[in-house]
Amino acid sequence: MVRSSARKRQLVVCVKREGYEVALELRKIYVSIADKDASAHRMLRVIDESGEDYLYPEKLFRAVDLPTPVRRAVLTAA
């Protein structure tokens, strides 16, 4: 498995959590890891509350575009 730090990461915000109430928090920013296979199935690989990456439906998230210094700070803290 490729380490998550070696893959392209983006920030996403949870806008729905239907069926994933225990694992996700509404309006929380999460780190999503690029995964072409998951994307082909309309899924995102997201690091959730457990600290592990899991697949979730894309419809639960929206991409977040933050200024570079803020993005770096969020990714460093994640």
Phi, psi and omega in degrees: 000139178280133178299144183298330180290340180273347180264159176293132181242148174224162178261138179226153177246139179282121180250345176213157176216024180309118180087353182229033185301327181283326187270336187234151175245132176300143177066008177273143176273130179240161174264129177251138181254132180304132179207101184298320180296316179296316180301323179298338180253017180059040178239158174239142173268113187236139173277114186262196183301335181282347183089357179257159177264135180223163177270135177226153177299137179305325185297348179277350188227159171228142178294147179243130178248109181248156174302147186309312180299323179290317178301314179300317180297318180294315180293327178291324180285338185286000000 
